[in-house]
Amino acid sequence: DRSYLGYQYSLKNGLEFKAVMDVGQSDDVHDYERIAYIKNAQVTWRHKGLTLSGGLISTTQFKTQESFWEKRYVMRSFQDEYKFGSSADMGISVAYKFTPWLSADVIVANGEGYKKVQVNDGLQYGAGVTVTPLEGLTLRAYASYNEAATDEGEGITNWNVFAGYAHRSFSIGAEYNAQTNAKNIKGQDQSGCSVYSTIGLDKKGNISIFGRWDYLTSKEHWNNEADGMAGVLGAEFKIGKYIKLAPNVRIWSPKADNT
């Protein structure tokens, strides 16, 4: 239900320019209408272990999980799917690789996503640490705080942990996510987990099967209509360099009664 158009240009001195347009559906328009947004318009500078980005940038809240899942075109990663945060926002981010196995990153962003460029007051502050102690093994922890835009609202906190192992013939990952004061309303807490795996069926990696299971729950059932379990099972076929086909079947088991 979405399409993207992007451009990226790299210079020899470590500078990189990136622009991406997102065309998709909005809650403010009818089902068959589409709105175009600028999702990314950023400048990135890399020097040795340092990476500095500014502008309308990709956020770091769930980027590691999204890259590991590799099936965003089938289903967005957990935090993106259930609106724990946005994949892009206006802001700046700094990442540094201390050793081959340890890196950290911080970000200061608008906090309202790339569709709203500082409509209200308040910023979002986030920090994460990534550890790769063994080849193929990735461990990450991240936390953020999004200031309330009004005196009546409550600040939103997000935190998540992730562990994933990737081998040349298979991968498996798991994450746990928690959010307090969703939509800036005190006590509206929610949490959930996601487990996903891909298994290659041929040596060239052109055919694979994949599966995923999600569980979402809210404190005192304030978000009962959205709470539940989701499952996805499918196969991916790589046809040439730029084309993938992924027939899949999904199941959604809601917590709400009589649904």
Buried (B, 14 or more C-beta within 10 A) or exposed (E): EEEEEEEEEEEEEBEBBBBBBBEBBEEEEEEEEEEEBBBBBBEBBBEEEEBBBBBBBBBBBBBBBBEBBBBBEBBBBBBBBBBBBBBBBBBBBBBBBEEEBEBBBBBBBBBBBBBBEBEBEBBBBBBBBBBBEEEEEBBBBBBBBBBBBEEEBBBBBBBBBBBBBBEEEEBBBBBBBBBBBBEBBEEBBBBBBBBBBBEBEEEEEBEBBBBBBBBBBBEEEBBBEBBBBBEBEBEBEBEEEEEBEBEBEEEEEBBEEEE
